[in-house]
């Protein structure tokens, strides 16, 4: 086993639900803070954190879904602010 693979232990099965839920909560929290701050200050860099976490602990497909959802949340927050 590669040393990098042993360092990053991916959960399997139902254990992926908790990191996925945490990523969605983090995305909602970042989106709300971005909306509350307004469109003049962008927090677009912070949206990468849950996407990276999802890539490591949940999987690539969920990370792509989260990235698309992040763009929707980011644009929606900026347009509503």
Long-range contacts (C-beta under 8 A, 24 or more apart in sequence): 8-56, 10-56, 10-57, 10-59, 11-57, 16-57, 16-58, 16-59, 19-53, 19-54, 19-57, 19-58, 20-54, 20-58, 20-62, 22-50, 22-53, 23-50, 23-51, 23-53, 23-54, 23-58, 23-62, 23-66, 24-50, 24-66, 26-50, 26-53, 27-66, 27-69, 27-70, 27-73, 28-73, 30-73, 31-73, 31-74, 31-76, 31-77, 32-77, 34-73, 34-74, 34-77, 34-78, 35-77, 35-80, 35-81, 38-81, 39-78, 39-81, 42-78, 44-74, 47-73, 47-74
